[in-house]
Amino acid sequence: MIGSTSGGGASSGGGAASGGGAVSGGGTASGGTGAGAGTGRDTARQVVVLVSAIIAVVGSFIGSGAAGGTPIAQAANGALGADATLIAPAVPAFAIWTPIYLGLVAYAVWQLLPRQRADARQHILGYPIALTLLLNAAWILSVQAGLLALSAVVIVLLLAALCWAFSLSQRTRPGTRPGGRRGDSSRVEPADRSRFGRLVETLLVDGTLGLYLGWVSIATAANLTALFQQAGFAGFGWLPEAWGVAIVVVAGLVGVLLAFSDRGRLAPAAALAWGLAWVGVSRLTGSLDSAAVGFTALAAAVVVLLITVIVRVSTARREPSAAGERAGEARASAGPRVTGAGDEARA
């Protein structure tokens, strides 16, 4: 009663208009939601992502053989070598891990910046990305231990986690904030978020996740094929080449579906096409040769890239017109303009 009529009320003192209220002081307009603000949970998320990235990098050194481990191609009795199955890509294909790891490490460092601590998009993406990093390390360790069946389970979980993280990244954009419902986001680009800042975030988040998802899609197919082959799967009477062609076609269809679902994102398509192309090279030039699988893989890589570019161009052409239609609807919903005294005099 005292606060509402005098002293610290809404119209004077420490109320909403001055003092510690919503407009100044520690309120919502300039208080704990600004850049660099955050809670202990936000800091914990940043630390978890960084530690997960370190674990993943250490795992990659072990998997490469640089830290005393067995190279992946030689581990598990060579089940994942370049000529172990018809779906195994050639050795140069694995060079794609370099930009993926560089992107993941750069993201882990970038998200530590004070500006990202309370950023809504990083709040949504941080833990899913950390999960993919830990699963990546777990996959390497399972292969090092020769547990091919476990590695297949882990890489399927990794693919699922990447699909989750990538889906979340598509539902948000650099500079977004949560919408009305939990997990929703609206496309908001604050004035203090520069174009360069949005570009950096797009490359580190969307670009890295896209490459990661596209490559792991191919790696999952190769891993599962190796598992079935080691288990003595007879193929229900199908020839191995028929299965190889079928798997490659399915991988290509996954790339096409991704193109339509993510509106022509180039990173996942490029990584998927990269993997398919090197499967083709391995089958046409390696010791385990198969012209049918090789040419099908190369054709699938081309189709994935072409469809993705077509979808991207088509989407880019539709977005300006859609934005214009939304602006027209907004003006129409605003109703007729109220005529003022000056307008009446001019009339």
C-alpha positions in Angstrom: 0.0 0.0 0.0 2.8 2.4 0.9 4.8 1.6 -2.2 1.8 2.0 -4.6 0.8 5.5 -3.5 4.0 7.4 -2.5 7.7 7.0 -1.7 8.9 4.0 -3.7 5.8 3.8 -6.0 5.5 3.4 -9.7 5.4 7.1 -10.3 8.3 8.2 -8.2 11.1 7.1 -5.8 12.5 3.6 -6.6 9.6 2.4 -8.8 9.6 1.2 -12.4 10.2 4.6 -13.9 13.4 5.3 -12.1 15.2 3.6 -9.1 15.8 -0.1 -9.5 12.9 -0.8 -11.7 12.5 -2.3 -15.1 13.8 0.7 -17.1 17.0 1.5 -15.2 18.8 0.1 -12.2 19.0 -3.7 -12.2 15.8 -4.4 -14.1 15.2 -6.3 -17.3 16.0 -3.5 -19.7 19.7 -3.2 -18.7 20.3 -5.7 -16.0 21.1 -9.4 -16.0 20.1 -10.3 -19.6 22.7 -8.2 -21.4 25.8 -9.3 -23.1 28.3 -10.9 -20.8 25.7 -11.5 -18.0 24.8 -15.0 -17.0 24.3 -17.5 -14.2 26.5 -20.2 -12.7 24.7 -22.7 -15.0 25.8 -20.7 -18.1 29.4 -20.8 -16.9 29.1 -24.5 -16.2 27.8 -25.1 -19.8 30.8 -23.2 -21.2 33.2 -25.3 -19.1 31.5 -28.6 -20.1 31.8 -27.7 -23.8 35.5 -26.8 -23.5 36.3 -30.0 -21.5 34.4 -32.1 -24.0 36.3 -30.5 -26.9 39.6 -31.3 -25.1 38.6 -34.9 -24.6 37.6 -35.2 -28.3 40.9 -33.7 -29.4 42.9 -36.1 -27.2 40.8 -39.0 -28.6 41.6 -37.9 -32.1 45.3 -38.0 -31.4 44.9 -41.5 -30.0 42.9 -42.5 -33.1 45.5 -41.2 -35.5 48.2 -43.2 -33.8 50.1 -40.0 -32.8 49.6 -40.6 -29.1 50.5 -44.3 -29.0 47.2 -45.6 -30.2 46.5 -47.7 -33.3 45.4 -45.8 -36.4 41.6 -46.3 -37.0 42.2 -48.0 -40.3 44.3 -50.7 -38.5 42.3 -51.0 -35.3 39.6 -53.7 -34.8 41.6 -56.1 -37.1 41.4 -53.6 -39.9 37.6 -53.7 -40.1 37.4 -50.0 -40.9 40.3 -49.9 -43.4 39.9 -48.4 -46.9 39.5 -51.8 -48.6 37.7 -53.6 -45.8 34.2 -53.1 -47.2 32.6 -51.8 -50.3 31.4 -48.7 -48.4 34.8 -47.8 -47.0 36.1 -44.5 -48.3 39.7 -44.0 -49.5 42.3 -42.8 -46.9 42.4 -39.2 -48.1 38.7 -38.8 -47.2 39.6 -38.7 -43.5 41.4 -35.4 -44.1 37.9 -33.8 -43.5 38.4 -34.4 -39.8 41.0 -31.5 -39.9 38.4 -28.7 -40.6 35.8 -30.4 -38.4 38.1 -30.5 -35.4 39.5 -27.0 -36.0 35.9 -25.8 -36.1 34.9 -27.6 -32.9 37.9 -26.3 -31.0 37.4 -22.8 -32.3 33.7 -23.0 -31.2 34.7 -24.3 -27.8 37.0 -21.3 -27.3 34.6 -18.8 -28.9 31.7 -19.8 -26.7 33.8 -19.1 -23.7 33.8 -15.4 -24.4 31.8 -13.3 -21.9 29.4 -12.3 -24.7 28.3 -15.9 -25.3 27.8 -16.7 -21.6 24.1 -15.8 -21.5 23.5 -16.0 -25.3 20.2 -17.8 -25.8 21.4 -19.8 -28.9 24.5 -21.1 -27.1 22.3 -22.0 -24.1 20.3 -24.2 -26.5 23.2 -25.7 -28.5 26.0 -26.0 -25.9 25.1 -29.3 -24.3 24.0 -31.1 -27.5 27.4 -30.2 -29.1 29.2 -31.3 -26.0 27.4 -34.6 -26.2 28.6 -35.1 -29.8 32.2 -34.4 -28.7 32.0 -37.0 -25.9 30.4 -39.6 -28.2 33.1 -39.0 -30.8 35.8 -39.7 -28.2 33.9 -42.8 -27.0 33.7 -44.1 -30.6 37.5 -43.8 -31.0 38.1 -45.6 -27.8 35.7 -48.4 -28.7 37.4 -48.9 -32.0 40.8 -48.8 -30.3 39.6 -51.6 -28.0 38.6 -53.7 -31.0 34.9 -53.5 -29.9 33.4 -53.1 -33.4 29.8 -53.8 -32.2 30.1 -51.2 -29.5 31.6 -48.8 -32.0 28.5 -49.3 -34.2 26.2 -48.5 -31.3 28.2 -45.4 -30.4 28.4 -44.0 -33.9 24.6 -44.4 -34.3 24.1 -42.5 -31.1 26.6 -39.9 -32.4 24.6 -39.5 -35.6 21.4 -39.1 -33.6 23.0 -36.4 -31.4 24.3 -34.6 -34.4 20.8 -34.6 -36.0 19.5 -33.2 -32.8 22.1 -30.5 -32.6 21.8 -29.6 -36.2 18.0 -29.4 -36.0 18.3 -27.0 -33.0 20.8 -24.9 -35.0 18.3 -24.7 -37.9 15.5 -23.5 -35.6 17.7 -20.6 -34.4 19.9 -18.0 -36.0 22.8 -16.0 -34.9 21.5 -13.4 -32.5 18.3 -15.1 -31.6 16.4 -15.1 -28.3 13.9 -17.6 -27.0 10.3 -17.2 -28.1 7.1 -17.7 -26.2 7.4 -21.5 -25.8 10.3 -23.4 -24.4 12.8 -24.3 -27.2 11.2 -21.9 -29.6 13.2 -18.9 -31.0 12.5 -15.9 -33.1 14.8 -14.4 -35.6 16.1 -11.4 -33.8 19.4 -9.6 -34.6 20.2 -7.1 -31.8 21.7 -3.8 -32.8 24.9 -4.6 -30.9 25.5 -7.9 -32.9 27.7 -6.9 -35.9 27.5 -8.5 -39.3 31.0 -9.9 -38.7 29.9 -11.4 -35.4 27.0 -13.2 -37.1 29.4 -14.4 -39.8 31.8 -15.9 -37.3 28.9 -17.6 -35.4 27.5 -19.0 -38.7 30.9 -20.5 -39.6 31.7 -21.9 -36.2 28.3 -23.2 -35.4 26.3 -23.9 -38.6 29.3 -24.7 -40.8 31.1 -27.0 -38.3 27.9 -28.9 -37.4 27.0 -29.3 -41.1 30.4 -30.8 -41.9 30.3 -33.0 -38.8 26.8 -34.3 -39.6 27.5 -34.9 -43.3 30.7 -36.9 -42.7 29.4 -38.9 -39.8 26.4 -40.0 -42.0 28.9 -41.7 -44.3 31.0 -43.0 -41.5 27.9 -44.6 -39.9 27.1 -46.4 -43.1 30.7 -47.7 -43.3 30.8 -48.7 -39.7 27.5 -50.7 -39.9 28.6 -52.3 -43.1 31.9 -53.4 -41.4 29.9 -54.8 -38.4 27.6 -56.9 -40.6 30.4 -58.2 -42.7 32.4 -59.2 -39.6 29.3 -60.9 -38.2 29.0 -63.0 -41.4 25.8 -61.5 -42.7 24.8 -63.4 -45.8 22.7 -60.6 -47.3 19.5 -62.6 -47.8 20.8 -63.9 -51.0 21.8 -60.5 -52.5 25.2 -60.1 -53.9 27.6 -57.8 -52.0 27.7 -55.4 -54.9 23.9 -55.1 -54.8 24.1 -54.2 -51.1 26.9 -51.8 -51.8 24.9 -50.0 -54.5 21.8 -49.9 -52.3 23.6 -48.4 -49.3 25.2 -45.7 -51.5 21.8 -44.9 -53.0 20.3 -44.6 -49.5 23.2 -42.3 -48.5 22.5 -40.1 -51.5 18.8 -39.9 -50.6 19.8 -38.8 -47.1 21.7 -36.0 -48.7 18.8 -35.0 -50.8 16.4 -35.1 -47.8 18.9 -32.9 -45.9 18.9 -30.4 -48.7 15.2 -30.0 -48.6 14.9 -30.0 -44.8 17.7 -27.5 -44.2 16.9 -25.2 -47.2 20.1 -26.1 -49.1 22.7 -25.8 -46.5 26.1 -26.3 -48.2 28.2 -27.7 -45.3 26.3 -31.0 -44.7 25.9 -31.6 -48.5 29.6 -30.9 -49.1 30.7 -33.3 -46.4 28.3 -36.1 -47.5 29.3 -35.6 -51.2 33.0 -35.7 -50.1 32.5 -39.0 -48.4 30.6 -40.5 -51.3 33.2 -39.4 -53.8 36.0 -41.0 -51.9 33.9 -44.2 -51.6 33.7 -44.1 -55.4 37.5 -43.5 -55.7 38.3 -46.4 -53.3 36.1 -48.8 -55.3 37.5 -47.8 -58.7 41.2 -47.6 -57.7 41.6 -49.8 -54.5 42.2 -53.5 -54.1 38.5 -54.1 -53.4 37.2 -52.9 -56.7 33.6 -52.6 -57.8 32.7 -50.5 -60.8 29.0 -50.6 -59.9 29.5 -49.3 -56.4 32.2 -46.8 -57.5 30.2 -45.1 -60.3 27.0 -45.1 -58.2 28.8 -43.4 -55.3 30.3 -40.7 -57.7 26.9 -40.1 -59.3 25.2 -39.9 -55.8 27.8 -37.3 -54.8 27.1 -35.1 -57.9 23.3 -35.4 -57.3 23.5 -34.4 -53.7 25.5 -31.3 -54.6 23.3 -30.3 -57.5 20.0 -30.7 -55.6 21.4 -28.8 -52.7 22.5 -25.9 -54.9 19.1 -25.9 -56.6 17.2 -25.8 -53.3 19.5 -23.1 -52.0 19.0 -20.8 -55.0 15.3 -21.5 -55.0 15.0 -20.7 -51.3 17.1 -17.5 -51.7 14.7 -16.3 -54.4 11.6 -17.0 -52.4 12.7 -15.4 -49.1 12.7 -11.8 -50.4 9.2 -12.1 -51.8 8.0 -13.8 -48.6 9.5 -11.0 -46.6 7.6 -8.5 -48.7 4.3 -10.3 -48.3 4.8 -10.4 -44.5 5.5 -6.6 -44.5 2.4 -6.0 -46.6 0.3 -8.1 -44.2 1.7 -6.2 -41.2 0.8 -2.9 -42.8 -2.7 -4.1 -43.6 -3.3 -5.4 -40.1 -2.3 -2.0 -38.7 -5.5 -0.6 -40.1 -6.2 2.8 -41.6 -4.1 5.7 -40.4 -5.6 8.1 -37.9 -6.0 11.5 -39.5 -4.6 14.3 -37.4 -5.5 17.9 -37.2 -2.8 18.9 -39.6 -4.0 16.4 -42.2 -7.5 17.7 -41.9 -6.4 21.3 -42.5 -4.4 20.2 -45.6 -7.4 18.3 -46.8 
